Amino acid sequence: MRKADRFRTGILDLSLQPRIAPDLTLRANRLLAAAGKADSLFLPDHLTGLLPGSIWHPRHIGAARLIPRANAHYDPWTALGYIAAQNSLKRLRLGVGVTDAGRRNPAVTAQAAATLHLLSRGRAILGIGPGERENNEPYGVPWNAPVARFEEALATIRLLWESDGRPVTRDSEYFPLHDAIFEIPPYRGTRPEIWIGAHGPRMLRLAGRYADAWFPAYPQPVPEYRGSLERMRTAASDAGRDPMSVTPAAMLFVITGLTRAHIDETVESVGARAFGLCISADMWARHGIEHPLGSHFTGIQDLLPQLLDEDTVLSYAEKVPGSLVRDYCVTGTPAEVEERIAELRDNGLRYAVLVDLSTFHPDIKRGLAASIPFLRVLRRLRRL
């Protein structure tokens, strides 16, 4: 069986600073991944969280009792290095899901990923994409031409990795190199796999041309996933690659719970409905409602959640029906979640990276208790 044919799972830790101990959730999710026989643990690369911090309060979200700040994201490369030191026997692969191509100079990204690959003995995954407005524009990073910047960044990373220590020069509008040196060696002849977060037509072509895995992070219906996969594979074939060598992955948001009532309570929670602001206007329109940020709003890519006050977010969240939450999340009992993901598997998915949003439950005890059925989800998915 080829690598791309095997179904595997990973989990994504939101990498937010908790109370009690700074590595509490990192340790908990590393152990959860190991117990669920997951293949990998991913961390996001964010300065600002996706959920508006104005509603990050225990009266709305139970997890806020344990994690007091919505935007206190750890640096992923530092945190993954820490995890690698704890992970010598577990053999989990460690990935960034995903880093920005513009906010971090690609030479620095190449260095960080190559370092992690060596220290983790060949288990690093470089997830990379154009990024989001919220992590660039507020920090003085230009948000014009994000796909062009991504393409130039990717070319720079690959050139440095392949330079074998020789000085390299490359003209580029965004990331020129002038006799640049890169001498971190491969690990046993390998570099980190490149997982590209691609959604639009141009990004899908780049994923087909360059990616080891196609890694969309924005929710999409099954037919849309299948269609995008076909376009990505066509691009791989056009580039002279084996289209089946690119692993079809996806980041999936999961809501589960110990009981049906707990699941429904999370679906109807302020946190879960406010997260709907990250969803594109097209997905809102399928439920007969207009996105409050406009009928052409693209979702995560252009959201600036730090500009939304509590009253505004609550008024927007009231517009979100439970059907929309169930559309952008994989919700239900472990058996129901398995069934939903099996449908994606039947349409090409081979690697599911799960993000547990069950902690959006307003009761922290019920939110944390959902880790039990979430573990069952991981174990059930091993059968796919």
Disulfide bonds with the S-S distance in Angstrom:
none
